[in-house]
Amino acid sequence: MSEADIPILAESPQVLSARRKWQFTGTRRPDFAEPTSTGEESVWDFPRPPAIEPVAQPMRVFKSTQLIAETRNGVRVVETAGAPTYYFPPDDIVGSELTFGALSSICEWKGVAQEIDVAGIHNAGWRYVRMFEAFAELFEWVSFYPTKLRCFLGDEAVRAQPGGYYGGWVTNNLRGPIKGSPGSQGW
């Protein structure tokens, strides 16, 4: 698919306003941020606007023991206060176990998301199908909720980001507190 085929969204005044509301932008850690040690990452050092980064480790997703997706070409989106979200190229989805559903939400940075059912599990993942230009490279890349599927980064089984709304993957080297916990709505 060429870039000309990607539906690009206009950055409306409402979207620009939503982008400006964030207090933390990754330039300084709040007083309540957990300290880090060597090899650890703080969600408070991640930037806003978010950034797309390549992932060196293999990424895998399972429904029980059934492989759903596997890649060595994944990326993650890092954004202040949140656990990184990991995305799989469309070609690295195994089999035909995905069903694409309703347009379910809008991210003021990435675009309009479409929910994905995976092997009979409702809303187990999502992909962006209408994009803001800065994130057009993620068009139709797939991300999965670790609350619904078994997700791995390398050999580590990841945990779900708190709160159920966000789809971030929490790894052992990640320090917070992480957006989604009670009281974190203003972050």
Rosetta constraint file for C-alpha pairs under 8 A:
AtomPair CA 1 CA 5 HARMONIC 6.38 0.50
AtomPair CA 1 CA 6 HARMONIC 7.90 0.50
AtomPair CA 2 CA 6 HARMONIC 7.26 0.50
AtomPair CA 3 CA 136 HARMONIC 7.90 0.50
AtomPair CA 6 CA 129 HARMONIC 7.98 0.50
AtomPair CA 6 CA 130 HARMONIC 7.24 0.50
AtomPair CA 6 CA 131 HARMONIC 7.36 0.50
AtomPair CA 6 CA 136 HARMONIC 7.12 0.50
AtomPair CA 6 CA 139 HARMONIC 7.01 0.50
AtomPair CA 7 CA 129 HARMONIC 7.29 0.50
AtomPair CA 7 CA 130 HARMONIC 5.07 0.50
AtomPair CA 7 CA 131 HARMONIC 6.12 0.50
AtomPair CA 8 CA 130 HARMONIC 5.94 0.50
AtomPair CA 8 CA 131 HARMONIC 4.87 0.50
AtomPair CA 8 CA 132 HARMONIC 5.54 0.50
AtomPair CA 8 CA 133 HARMONIC 5.94 0.50
AtomPair CA 8 CA 136 HARMONIC 7.49 0.50
AtomPair CA 9 CA 111 HARMONIC 7.18 0.50
AtomPair CA 9 CA 130 HARMONIC 6.39 0.50
AtomPair CA 9 CA 131 HARMONIC 5.59 0.50
AtomPair CA 9 CA 132 HARMONIC 5.11 0.50
AtomPair CA 9 CA 133 HARMONIC 7.24 0.50
AtomPair CA 10 CA 132 HARMONIC 7.02 0.50
AtomPair CA 11 CA 15 HARMONIC 5.89 0.50
AtomPair CA 11 CA 16 HARMONIC 6.49 0.50
AtomPair CA 11 CA 132 HARMONIC 7.24 0.50
AtomPair CA 12 CA 16 HARMONIC 6.30 0.50
AtomPair CA 13 CA 17 HARMONIC 6.03 0.50
AtomPair CA 14 CA 18 HARMONIC 6.20 0.50
AtomPair CA 15 CA 19 HARMONIC 6.29 0.50
AtomPair CA 15 CA 108 HARMONIC 5.58 0.50
AtomPair CA 16 CA 20 HARMONIC 6.44 0.50
AtomPair CA 16 CA 108 HARMONIC 7.80 0.50
AtomPair CA 17 CA 21 HARMONIC 6.57 0.50
AtomPair CA 18 CA 22 HARMONIC 7.90 0.50
AtomPair CA 18 CA 108 HARMONIC 6.58 0.50
AtomPair CA 19 CA 49 HARMONIC 7.88 0.50
AtomPair CA 19 CA 108 HARMONIC 6.36 0.50
AtomPair CA 19 CA 109 HARMONIC 7.42 0.50
AtomPair CA 22 CA 186 HARMONIC 7.79 0.50
AtomPair CA 22 CA 187 HARMONIC 6.55 0.50
AtomPair CA 23 CA 186 HARMONIC 7.96 0.50
AtomPair CA 23 CA 187 HARMONIC 6.53 0.50
AtomPair CA 24 CA 28 HARMONIC 7.47 0.50
AtomPair CA 24 CA 29 HARMONIC 7.96 0.50
AtomPair CA 24 CA 44 HARMONIC 7.81 0.50
AtomPair CA 24 CA 48 HARMONIC 7.65 0.50
AtomPair CA 24 CA 80 HARMONIC 6.77 0.50
AtomPair CA 24 CA 81 HARMONIC 7.98 0.50
AtomPair CA 24 CA 187 HARMONIC 6.77 0.50
AtomPair CA 25 CA 44 HARMONIC 7.94 0.50
AtomPair CA 25 CA 46 HARMONIC 7.63 0.50
AtomPair CA 25 CA 47 HARMONIC 5.51 0.50
AtomPair CA 25 CA 48 HARMONIC 4.64 0.50
AtomPair CA 25 CA 49 HARMONIC 7.34 0.50
AtomPair CA 25 CA 80 HARMONIC 5.94 0.50
AtomPair CA 26 CA 44 HARMONIC 5.42 0.50
AtomPair CA 26 CA 45 HARMONIC 4.57 0.50
AtomPair CA 26 CA 46 HARMONIC 5.09 0.50
AtomPair CA 26 CA 47 HARMONIC 4.50 0.50
AtomPair CA 26 CA 48 HARMONIC 6.30 0.50
AtomPair CA 26 CA 80 HARMONIC 5.51 0.50
AtomPair CA 27 CA 45 HARMONIC 6.75 0.50
AtomPair CA 27 CA 47 HARMONIC 7.37 0.50
AtomPair CA 28 CA 44 HARMONIC 7.20 0.50
AtomPair CA 28 CA 45 HARMONIC 7.11 0.50
AtomPair CA 29 CA 33 HARMONIC 6.14 0.50
AtomPair CA 29 CA 44 HARMONIC 5.37 0.50
AtomPair CA 29 CA 45 HARMONIC 6.85 0.50
AtomPair CA 30 CA 44 HARMONIC 7.58 0.50
AtomPair CA 32 CA 177 HARMONIC 7.79 0.50
AtomPair CA 33 CA 42 HARMONIC 7.90 0.50
AtomPair CA 33 CA 44 HARMONIC 7.08 0.50
AtomPair CA 33 CA 175 HARMONIC 7.95 0.50
AtomPair CA 33 CA 176 HARMONIC 5.90 0.50
AtomPair CA 33 CA 177 HARMONIC 6.20 0.50
AtomPair CA 34 CA 42 HARMONIC 7.54 0.50
AtomPair CA 34 CA 175 HARMONIC 6.02 0.50
AtomPair CA 34 CA 176 HARMONIC 5.57 0.50
AtomPair CA 34 CA 177 HARMONIC 6.60 0.50
AtomPair CA 35 CA 42 HARMONIC 7.78 0.50
AtomPair CA 35 CA 175 HARMONIC 7.40 0.50
AtomPair CA 36 CA 40 HARMONIC 5.66 0.50
AtomPair CA 36 CA 41 HARMONIC 6.68 0.50
AtomPair CA 36 CA 42 HARMONIC 6.60 0.50
AtomPair CA 36 CA 175 HARMONIC 6.73 0.50
AtomPair CA 39 CA 173 HARMONIC 6.75 0.50
AtomPair CA 40 CA 173 HARMONIC 4.52 0.50
AtomPair CA 40 CA 174 HARMONIC 5.84 0.50
AtomPair CA 40 CA 175 HARMONIC 7.01 0.50
AtomPair CA 41 CA 45 HARMONIC 7.56 0.50
AtomPair CA 41 CA 173 HARMONIC 6.12 0.50
AtomPair CA 41 CA 174 HARMONIC 5.02 0.50
AtomPair CA 41 CA 175 HARMONIC 5.99 0.50
AtomPair CA 42 CA 46 HARMONIC 7.29 0.50
AtomPair CA 42 CA 174 HARMONIC 5.97 0.50
AtomPair CA 42 CA 175 HARMONIC 4.71 0.50
AtomPair CA 42 CA 176 HARMONIC 5.96 0.50
AtomPair CA 43 CA 79 HARMONIC 7.37 0.50
AtomPair CA 43 CA 80 HARMONIC 5.65 0.50
AtomPair CA 43 CA 81 HARMONIC 4.78 0.50
AtomPair CA 43 CA 82 HARMONIC 5.91 0.50
AtomPair CA 43 CA 83 HARMONIC 6.51 0.50
AtomPair CA 43 CA 174 HARMONIC 7.06 0.50
AtomPair CA 43 CA 175 HARMONIC 6.26 0.50
AtomPair CA 43 CA 176 HARMONIC 5.64 0.50
AtomPair CA 43 CA 177 HARMONIC 7.72 0.50
AtomPair CA 43 CA 178 HARMONIC 6.79 0.50
AtomPair CA 44 CA 80 HARMONIC 5.25 0.50
AtomPair CA 44 CA 81 HARMONIC 5.27 0.50
AtomPair CA 44 CA 176 HARMONIC 7.09 0.50
AtomPair CA 45 CA 80 HARMONIC 6.55 0.50
AtomPair CA 46 CA 50 HARMONIC 7.47 0.50
AtomPair CA 46 CA 78 HARMONIC 5.72 0.50
AtomPair CA 46 CA 79 HARMONIC 5.07 0.50
AtomPair CA 46 CA 80 HARMONIC 4.55 0.50
AtomPair CA 46 CA 81 HARMONIC 7.26 0.50
AtomPair CA 47 CA 51 HARMONIC 6.71 0.50
AtomPair CA 47 CA 78 HARMONIC 6.91 0.50
AtomPair CA 47 CA 79 HARMONIC 5.24 0.50
AtomPair CA 47 CA 80 HARMONIC 5.23 0.50
AtomPair CA 48 CA 79 HARMONIC 5.53 0.50
AtomPair CA 48 CA 80 HARMONIC 5.68 0.50
AtomPair CA 49 CA 79 HARMONIC 6.87 0.50
AtomPair CA 49 CA 109 HARMONIC 7.16 0.50
AtomPair CA 50 CA 77 HARMONIC 6.43 0.50
AtomPair CA 50 CA 78 HARMONIC 5.52 0.50
AtomPair CA 50 CA 79 HARMONIC 4.44 0.50
AtomPair CA 50 CA 80 HARMONIC 7.34 0.50
AtomPair CA 50 CA 109 HARMONIC 7.41 0.50
AtomPair CA 51 CA 77 HARMONIC 5.54 0.50
AtomPair CA 51 CA 78 HARMONIC 5.50 0.50
AtomPair CA 51 CA 79 HARMONIC 6.76 0.50
AtomPair CA 52 CA 75 HARMONIC 6.53 0.50
AtomPair CA 52 CA 76 HARMONIC 5.72 0.50
AtomPair CA 52 CA 77 HARMONIC 4.58 0.50
AtomPair CA 52 CA 78 HARMONIC 6.62 0.50
AtomPair CA 53 CA 75 HARMONIC 5.44 0.50
AtomPair CA 53 CA 76 HARMONIC 5.33 0.50
AtomPair CA 53 CA 77 HARMONIC 6.31 0.50
AtomPair CA 53 CA 78 HARMONIC 7.58 0.50
AtomPair CA 54 CA 73 HARMONIC 7.38 0.50
AtomPair CA 54 CA 74 HARMONIC 6.27 0.50
AtomPair CA 54 CA 75 HARMONIC 4.36 0.50
AtomPair CA 54 CA 76 HARMONIC 6.39 0.50
AtomPair CA 55 CA 72 HARMONIC 7.58 0.50
AtomPair CA 55 CA 73 HARMONIC 6.97 0.50
AtomPair CA 55 CA 74 HARMONIC 5.49 0.50
AtomPair CA 55 CA 75 HARMONIC 5.06 0.50
AtomPair CA 55 CA 76 HARMONIC 6.48 0.50
AtomPair CA 56 CA 72 HARMONIC 7.05 0.50
AtomPair CA 56 CA 73 HARMONIC 7.87 0.50
AtomPair CA 56 CA 74 HARMONIC 7.97 0.50
AtomPair CA 57 CA 72 HARMONIC 6.56 0.50
AtomPair CA 57 CA 153 HARMONIC 6.27 0.50
AtomPair CA 57 CA 154 HARMONIC 5.09 0.50
AtomPair CA 58 CA 70 HARMONIC 7.25 0.50
AtomPair CA 58 CA 71 HARMONIC 5.74 0.50
AtomPair CA 58 CA 72 HARMONIC 4.63 0.50
AtomPair CA 58 CA 73 HARMONIC 7.75 0.50
AtomPair CA 58 CA 74 HARMONIC 7.71 0.50
AtomPair CA 58 CA 153 HARMONIC 6.10 0.50
AtomPair CA 58 CA 154 HARMONIC 5.04 0.50
AtomPair CA 59 CA 69 HARMONIC 7.89 0.50
AtomPair CA 59 CA 70 HARMONIC 5.62 0.50
AtomPair CA 59 CA 71 HARMONIC 5.39 0.50
AtomPair CA 59 CA 72 HARMONIC 6.48 0.50
AtomPair CA 59 CA 74 HARMONIC 6.95 0.50
AtomPair CA 59 CA 151 HARMONIC 7.62 0.50
AtomPair CA 59 CA 152 HARMONIC 5.68 0.50
AtomPair CA 59 CA 153 HARMONIC 4.83 0.50
AtomPair CA 59 CA 154 HARMONIC 6.08 0.50
AtomPair CA 60 CA 67 HARMONIC 7.49 0.50
AtomPair CA 60 CA 68 HARMONIC 7.62 0.50
AtomPair CA 60 CA 69 HARMONIC 5.55 0.50
AtomPair CA 60 CA 70 HARMONIC 4.38 0.50
AtomPair CA 60 CA 71 HARMONIC 6.67 0.50
AtomPair CA 60 CA 151 HARMONIC 5.89 0.50
AtomPair CA 60 CA 152 HARMONIC 5.12 0.50
AtomPair CA 60 CA 153 HARMONIC 6.76 0.50
AtomPair CA 60 CA 154 HARMONIC 7.89 0.50
AtomPair CA 61 CA 67 HARMONIC 6.16 0.50
AtomPair CA 61 CA 68 HARMONIC 5.48 0.50
AtomPair CA 61 CA 69 HARMONIC 5.18 0.50
AtomPair CA 61 CA 70 HARMONIC 6.57 0.50
AtomPair CA 61 CA 144 HARMONIC 7.69 0.50
AtomPair CA 61 CA 149 HARMONIC 6.71 0.50
AtomPair CA 61 CA 150 HARMONIC 5.61 0.50
AtomPair CA 61 CA 151 HARMONIC 4.47 0.50
AtomPair CA 61 CA 152 HARMONIC 6.25 0.50
AtomPair CA 62 CA 66 HARMONIC 5.26 0.50
AtomPair CA 62 CA 67 HARMONIC 4.54 0.50
AtomPair CA 62 CA 68 HARMONIC 5.23 0.50
AtomPair CA 62 CA 69 HARMONIC 7.19 0.50
AtomPair CA 62 CA 149 HARMONIC 5.97 0.50
AtomPair CA 62 CA 150 HARMONIC 5.03 0.50
AtomPair CA 62 CA 151 HARMONIC 6.49 0.50
AtomPair CA 63 CA 67 HARMONIC 6.65 0.50
AtomPair CA 63 CA 68 HARMONIC 6.78 0.50
AtomPair CA 63 CA 119 HARMONIC 7.48 0.50
AtomPair CA 63 CA 149 HARMONIC 5.43 0.50
AtomPair CA 63 CA 150 HARMONIC 6.27 0.50
AtomPair CA 64 CA 149 HARMONIC 7.47 0.50
AtomPair CA 64 CA 150 HARMONIC 6.91 0.50
AtomPair CA 67 CA 94 HARMONIC 6.85 0.50
AtomPair CA 68 CA 93 HARMONIC 6.15 0.50
AtomPair CA 68 CA 94 HARMONIC 5.17 0.50
AtomPair CA 68 CA 95 HARMONIC 7.15 0.50
AtomPair CA 68 CA 97 HARMONIC 7.21 0.50
AtomPair CA 69 CA 88 HARMONIC 7.45 0.50
AtomPair CA 69 CA 92 HARMONIC 5.90 0.50
AtomPair CA 69 CA 93 HARMONIC 4.34 0.50
AtomPair CA 69 CA 94 HARMONIC 5.15 0.50
AtomPair CA 70 CA 88 HARMONIC 7.66 0.50
AtomPair CA 70 CA 92 HARMONIC 5.79 0.50
AtomPair CA 70 CA 93 HARMONIC 6.62 0.50
AtomPair CA 70 CA 94 HARMONIC 7.24 0.50
AtomPair CA 71 CA 88 HARMONIC 6.60 0.50
AtomPair CA 71 CA 89 HARMONIC 7.66 0.50
AtomPair CA 71 CA 92 HARMONIC 5.72 0.50
AtomPair CA 73 CA 88 HARMONIC 7.34 0.50
AtomPair CA 73 CA 89 HARMONIC 7.13 0.50
AtomPair CA 74 CA 86 HARMONIC 6.94 0.50
AtomPair CA 74 CA 87 HARMONIC 5.68 0.50
AtomPair CA 74 CA 88 HARMONIC 5.09 0.50
AtomPair CA 74 CA 89 HARMONIC 6.55 0.50
AtomPair CA 75 CA 86 HARMONIC 5.82 0.50
AtomPair CA 75 CA 87 HARMONIC 5.41 0.50
AtomPair CA 75 CA 88 HARMONIC 7.04 0.50
AtomPair CA 76 CA 84 HARMONIC 6.00 0.50
AtomPair CA 76 CA 85 HARMONIC 5.35 0.50
AtomPair CA 76 CA 86 HARMONIC 4.28 0.50
AtomPair CA 76 CA 87 HARMONIC 5.96 0.50
AtomPair CA 77 CA 84 HARMONIC 5.51 0.50
AtomPair CA 77 CA 85 HARMONIC 5.31 0.50
AtomPair CA 77 CA 86 HARMONIC 6.55 0.50
AtomPair CA 77 CA 87 HARMONIC 7.99 0.50
AtomPair CA 78 CA 82 HARMONIC 7.26 0.50
AtomPair CA 78 CA 83 HARMONIC 7.14 0.50
AtomPair CA 78 CA 84 HARMONIC 4.77 0.50
AtomPair CA 78 CA 85 HARMONIC 6.90 0.50
AtomPair CA 79 CA 83 HARMONIC 7.64 0.50
AtomPair CA 79 CA 84 HARMONIC 6.98 0.50
AtomPair CA 81 CA 176 HARMONIC 7.07 0.50
AtomPair CA 81 CA 177 HARMONIC 7.38 0.50
AtomPair CA 81 CA 178 HARMONIC 5.44 0.50
AtomPair CA 81 CA 179 HARMONIC 5.31 0.50
AtomPair CA 81 CA 187 HARMONIC 6.95 0.50
AtomPair CA 82 CA 161 HARMONIC 7.76 0.50
AtomPair CA 82 CA 168 HARMONIC 6.82 0.50
AtomPair CA 82 CA 178 HARMONIC 5.42 0.50
AtomPair CA 82 CA 179 HARMONIC 5.09 0.50
AtomPair CA 82 CA 180 HARMONIC 7.90 0.50
AtomPair CA 83 CA 161 HARMONIC 6.19 0.50
AtomPair CA 83 CA 168 HARMONIC 4.52 0.50
AtomPair CA 83 CA 169 HARMONIC 5.75 0.50
AtomPair CA 83 CA 170 HARMONIC 5.80 0.50
AtomPair CA 83 CA 174 HARMONIC 7.73 0.50
AtomPair CA 83 CA 178 HARMONIC 6.46 0.50
AtomPair CA 83 CA 179 HARMONIC 7.60 0.50
AtomPair CA 84 CA 168 HARMONIC 4.99 0.50
AtomPair CA 84 CA 169 HARMONIC 5.87 0.50
AtomPair CA 84 CA 170 HARMONIC 7.48 0.50
AtomPair CA 85 CA 143 HARMONIC 7.11 0.50
AtomPair CA 85 CA 167 HARMONIC 6.18 0.50
AtomPair CA 85 CA 168 HARMONIC 4.42 0.50
AtomPair CA 85 CA 169 HARMONIC 5.98 0.50
AtomPair CA 86 CA 143 HARMONIC 5.85 0.50
AtomPair CA 86 CA 144 HARMONIC 7.73 0.50
AtomPair CA 86 CA 168 HARMONIC 7.35 0.50
AtomPair CA 86 CA 169 HARMONIC 7.19 0.50
AtomPair CA 87 CA 138 HARMONIC 7.86 0.50
AtomPair CA 87 CA 141 HARMONIC 5.85 0.50
AtomPair CA 87 CA 142 HARMONIC 5.26 0.50
AtomPair CA 87 CA 143 HARMONIC 4.66 0.50
AtomPair CA 87 CA 144 HARMONIC 7.85 0.50
AtomPair CA 88 CA 92 HARMONIC 6.40 0.50
AtomPair CA 88 CA 93 HARMONIC 7.33 0.50
AtomPair CA 88 CA 141 HARMONIC 5.47 0.50
AtomPair CA 88 CA 142 HARMONIC 5.07 0.50
AtomPair CA 88 CA 143 HARMONIC 6.32 0.50
AtomPair CA 89 CA 93 HARMONIC 7.42 0.50
AtomPair CA 89 CA 140 HARMONIC 7.83 0.50
AtomPair CA 89 CA 141 HARMONIC 4.96 0.50
AtomPair CA 89 CA 142 HARMONIC 6.65 0.50
AtomPair CA 90 CA 140 HARMONIC 6.60 0.50
AtomPair CA 90 CA 141 HARMONIC 5.37 0.50
AtomPair CA 90 CA 142 HARMONIC 6.52 0.50
AtomPair CA 97 CA 118 HARMONIC 5.62 0.50
AtomPair CA 97 CA 119 HARMONIC 4.85 0.50
AtomPair CA 98 CA 116 HARMONIC 6.41 0.50
AtomPair CA 98 CA 117 HARMONIC 5.72 0.50
AtomPair CA 98 CA 118 HARMONIC 4.73 0.50
AtomPair CA 98 CA 119 HARMONIC 6.37 0.50
AtomPair CA 99 CA 116 HARMONIC 5.65 0.50
AtomPair CA 99 CA 117 HARMONIC 5.06 0.50
AtomPair CA 99 CA 118 HARMONIC 6.47 0.50
AtomPair CA 100 CA 114 HARMONIC 6.92 0.50
AtomPair CA 100 CA 115 HARMONIC 6.25 0.50
AtomPair CA 100 CA 116 HARMONIC 4.72 0.50
AtomPair CA 100 CA 117 HARMONIC 6.43 0.50
AtomPair CA 101 CA 114 HARMONIC 6.24 0.50
AtomPair CA 101 CA 115 HARMONIC 5.23 0.50
AtomPair CA 101 CA 116 HARMONIC 5.70 0.50
AtomPair CA 101 CA 117 HARMONIC 7.13 0.50
AtomPair CA 102 CA 114 HARMONIC 5.64 0.50
AtomPair CA 102 CA 115 HARMONIC 5.88 0.50
AtomPair CA 103 CA 112 HARMONIC 6.87 0.50
AtomPair CA 103 CA 113 HARMONIC 5.70 0.50
AtomPair CA 103 CA 114 HARMONIC 4.21 0.50
AtomPair CA 103 CA 115 HARMONIC 6.38 0.50
AtomPair CA 104 CA 112 HARMONIC 7.51 0.50
AtomPair CA 104 CA 113 HARMONIC 5.78 0.50
AtomPair CA 104 CA 114 HARMONIC 5.44 0.50
AtomPair CA 104 CA 115 HARMONIC 5.96 0.50
AtomPair CA 105 CA 112 HARMONIC 5.85 0.50
AtomPair CA 105 CA 113 HARMONIC 5.33 0.50
AtomPair CA 105 CA 114 HARMONIC 7.30 0.50
AtomPair CA 106 CA 110 HARMONIC 7.74 0.50
AtomPair CA 106 CA 111 HARMONIC 5.44 0.50
AtomPair CA 106 CA 112 HARMONIC 4.34 0.50
AtomPair CA 106 CA 113 HARMONIC 5.94 0.50
AtomPair CA 107 CA 111 HARMONIC 5.13 0.50
AtomPair CA 107 CA 112 HARMONIC 6.42 0.50
AtomPair CA 107 CA 113 HARMONIC 7.63 0.50
AtomPair CA 109 CA 132 HARMONIC 6.63 0.50
AtomPair CA 109 CA 134 HARMONIC 7.87 0.50
AtomPair CA 109 CA 135 HARMONIC 7.44 0.50
AtomPair CA 110 CA 128 HARMONIC 7.36 0.50
AtomPair CA 110 CA 131 HARMONIC 5.83 0.50
AtomPair CA 110 CA 132 HARMONIC 5.48 0.50
AtomPair CA 110 CA 134 HARMONIC 7.48 0.50
AtomPair CA 110 CA 135 HARMONIC 5.35 0.50
AtomPair CA 110 CA 136 HARMONIC 7.76 0.50
AtomPair CA 111 CA 128 HARMONIC 6.26 0.50
AtomPair CA 111 CA 129 HARMONIC 7.44 0.50
AtomPair CA 111 CA 130 HARMONIC 5.51 0.50
AtomPair CA 111 CA 131 HARMONIC 4.34 0.50
AtomPair CA 111 CA 132 HARMONIC 5.31 0.50
AtomPair CA 111 CA 135 HARMONIC 7.88 0.50
AtomPair CA 112 CA 128 HARMONIC 5.52 0.50
AtomPair CA 112 CA 129 HARMONIC 6.01 0.50
AtomPair CA 112 CA 130 HARMONIC 5.06 0.50
AtomPair CA 112 CA 131 HARMONIC 6.48 0.50
AtomPair CA 113 CA 126 HARMONIC 6.27 0.50
AtomPair CA 113 CA 127 HARMONIC 5.44 0.50
AtomPair CA 113 CA 128 HARMONIC 4.24 0.50
AtomPair CA 113 CA 129 HARMONIC 6.05 0.50
AtomPair CA 113 CA 130 HARMONIC 7.35 0.50
AtomPair CA 114 CA 126 HARMONIC 5.45 0.50
AtomPair CA 114 CA 127 HARMONIC 5.45 0.50
AtomPair CA 114 CA 128 HARMONIC 6.06 0.50
AtomPair CA 114 CA 129 HARMONIC 6.62 0.50
AtomPair CA 115 CA 123 HARMONIC 5.43 0.50
AtomPair CA 115 CA 124 HARMONIC 7.59 0.50
AtomPair CA 115 CA 125 HARMONIC 6.05 0.50
AtomPair CA 115 CA 126 HARMONIC 4.47 0.50
AtomPair CA 115 CA 127 HARMONIC 6.81 0.50
AtomPair CA 116 CA 122 HARMONIC 7.12 0.50
AtomPair CA 116 CA 123 HARMONIC 5.15 0.50
AtomPair CA 116 CA 124 HARMONIC 5.98 0.50
AtomPair CA 116 CA 125 HARMONIC 4.93 0.50
AtomPair CA 116 CA 126 HARMONIC 5.07 0.50
AtomPair CA 116 CA 127 HARMONIC 7.45 0.50
AtomPair CA 117 CA 121 HARMONIC 5.36 0.50
AtomPair CA 117 CA 122 HARMONIC 4.52 0.50
AtomPair CA 117 CA 123 HARMONIC 4.87 0.50
AtomPair CA 117 CA 124 HARMONIC 5.43 0.50
AtomPair CA 117 CA 125 HARMONIC 6.70 0.50
AtomPair CA 118 CA 122 HARMONIC 6.75 0.50
AtomPair CA 118 CA 123 HARMONIC 7.46 0.50
AtomPair CA 118 CA 124 HARMONIC 5.85 0.50
AtomPair CA 118 CA 125 HARMONIC 7.36 0.50
AtomPair CA 121 CA 148 HARMONIC 7.43 0.50
AtomPair CA 124 CA 144 HARMONIC 5.92 0.50
AtomPair CA 124 CA 145 HARMONIC 5.55 0.50
AtomPair CA 124 CA 148 HARMONIC 5.62 0.50
AtomPair CA 124 CA 149 HARMONIC 6.99 0.50
AtomPair CA 125 CA 142 HARMONIC 6.98 0.50
AtomPair CA 125 CA 143 HARMONIC 5.43 0.50
AtomPair CA 125 CA 144 HARMONIC 3.99 0.50
AtomPair CA 125 CA 145 HARMONIC 5.49 0.50
AtomPair CA 126 CA 142 HARMONIC 5.85 0.50
AtomPair CA 126 CA 143 HARMONIC 5.51 0.50
AtomPair CA 126 CA 144 HARMONIC 6.53 0.50
AtomPair CA 127 CA 139 HARMONIC 7.36 0.50
AtomPair CA 127 CA 140 HARMONIC 5.23 0.50
AtomPair CA 127 CA 141 HARMONIC 5.64 0.50
AtomPair CA 127 CA 142 HARMONIC 4.78 0.50
AtomPair CA 127 CA 143 HARMONIC 6.31 0.50
AtomPair CA 128 CA 138 HARMONIC 6.96 0.50
AtomPair CA 128 CA 139 HARMONIC 5.56 0.50
AtomPair CA 128 CA 140 HARMONIC 5.45 0.50
AtomPair CA 128 CA 141 HARMONIC 7.03 0.50
AtomPair CA 128 CA 142 HARMONIC 7.90 0.50
AtomPair CA 129 CA 139 HARMONIC 5.78 0.50
AtomPair CA 129 CA 140 HARMONIC 5.73 0.50
AtomPair CA 130 CA 139 HARMONIC 7.37 0.50
AtomPair CA 131 CA 135 HARMONIC 6.40 0.50
AtomPair CA 131 CA 136 HARMONIC 5.46 0.50
AtomPair CA 131 CA 139 HARMONIC 6.76 0.50
AtomPair CA 132 CA 136 HARMONIC 6.30 0.50
AtomPair CA 135 CA 139 HARMONIC 7.62 0.50
AtomPair CA 143 CA 167 HARMONIC 7.82 0.50
AtomPair CA 144 CA 149 HARMONIC 7.28 0.50
AtomPair CA 144 CA 151 HARMONIC 7.71 0.50
AtomPair CA 144 CA 167 HARMONIC 6.88 0.50
AtomPair CA 145 CA 149 HARMONIC 6.35 0.50
AtomPair CA 145 CA 151 HARMONIC 7.95 0.50
AtomPair CA 145 CA 160 HARMONIC 7.14 0.50
AtomPair CA 145 CA 167 HARMONIC 5.03 0.50
AtomPair CA 145 CA 168 HARMONIC 7.48 0.50
AtomPair CA 145 CA 169 HARMONIC 7.99 0.50
AtomPair CA 146 CA 150 HARMONIC 5.88 0.50
AtomPair CA 146 CA 151 HARMONIC 5.63 0.50
AtomPair CA 146 CA 158 HARMONIC 7.02 0.50
AtomPair CA 146 CA 159 HARMONIC 6.23 0.50
AtomPair CA 146 CA 160 HARMONIC 5.06 0.50
AtomPair CA 146 CA 167 HARMONIC 7.09 0.50
AtomPair CA 146 CA 168 HARMONIC 7.96 0.50
AtomPair CA 146 CA 169 HARMONIC 6.83 0.50
AtomPair CA 147 CA 159 HARMONIC 7.64 0.50
AtomPair CA 147 CA 160 HARMONIC 5.57 0.50
AtomPair CA 147 CA 164 HARMONIC 7.44 0.50
AtomPair CA 150 CA 157 HARMONIC 7.08 0.50
AtomPair CA 150 CA 158 HARMONIC 7.84 0.50
AtomPair CA 151 CA 157 HARMONIC 5.89 0.50
AtomPair CA 151 CA 158 HARMONIC 5.85 0.50
AtomPair CA 152 CA 156 HARMONIC 5.40 0.50
AtomPair CA 152 CA 157 HARMONIC 4.53 0.50
AtomPair CA 152 CA 158 HARMONIC 5.67 0.50
AtomPair CA 153 CA 157 HARMONIC 6.64 0.50
AtomPair CA 153 CA 158 HARMONIC 6.78 0.50
AtomPair CA 156 CA 171 HARMONIC 7.45 0.50
AtomPair CA 157 CA 171 HARMONIC 7.83 0.50
AtomPair CA 158 CA 169 HARMONIC 5.70 0.50
AtomPair CA 158 CA 170 HARMONIC 5.49 0.50
AtomPair CA 158 CA 171 HARMONIC 5.32 0.50
AtomPair CA 158 CA 172 HARMONIC 7.98 0.50
AtomPair CA 159 CA 169 HARMONIC 5.89 0.50
AtomPair CA 159 CA 170 HARMONIC 4.89 0.50
AtomPair CA 159 CA 171 HARMONIC 6.59 0.50
AtomPair CA 160 CA 164 HARMONIC 7.67 0.50
AtomPair CA 160 CA 167 HARMONIC 6.86 0.50
AtomPair CA 160 CA 168 HARMONIC 6.30 0.50
AtomPair CA 160 CA 169 HARMONIC 5.51 0.50
AtomPair CA 160 CA 170 HARMONIC 5.84 0.50
AtomPair CA 161 CA 166 HARMONIC 6.31 0.50
AtomPair CA 161 CA 167 HARMONIC 6.28 0.50
AtomPair CA 161 CA 168 HARMONIC 5.05 0.50
AtomPair CA 161 CA 169 HARMONIC 6.05 0.50
AtomPair CA 161 CA 170 HARMONIC 5.89 0.50
AtomPair CA 161 CA 178 HARMONIC 7.20 0.50
AtomPair CA 161 CA 179 HARMONIC 7.69 0.50
AtomPair CA 161 CA 180 HARMONIC 6.82 0.50
AtomPair CA 162 CA 166 HARMONIC 7.59 0.50
AtomPair CA 162 CA 178 HARMONIC 7.11 0.50
AtomPair CA 162 CA 179 HARMONIC 7.05 0.50
AtomPair CA 162 CA 180 HARMONIC 4.80 0.50
AtomPair CA 162 CA 181 HARMONIC 5.29 0.50
AtomPair CA 163 CA 180 HARMONIC 4.46 0.50
AtomPair CA 163 CA 181 HARMONIC 5.62 0.50
AtomPair CA 163 CA 182 HARMONIC 7.54 0.50
AtomPair CA 164 CA 180 HARMONIC 7.34 0.50
AtomPair CA 165 CA 180 HARMONIC 7.25 0.50
AtomPair CA 166 CA 180 HARMONIC 7.02 0.50
AtomPair CA 170 CA 174 HARMONIC 6.49 0.50
AtomPair CA 177 CA 181 HARMONIC 7.72 0.50
AtomPair CA 178 CA 184 HARMONIC 8.00 0.50
AtomPair CA 179 CA 184 HARMONIC 5.54 0.50
AtomPair CA 179 CA 185 HARMONIC 7.46 0.50
AtomPair CA 179 CA 187 HARMONIC 6.95 0.50
AtomPair CA 180 CA 184 HARMONIC 5.95 0.50
AtomPair CA 180 CA 185 HARMONIC 7.23 0.50
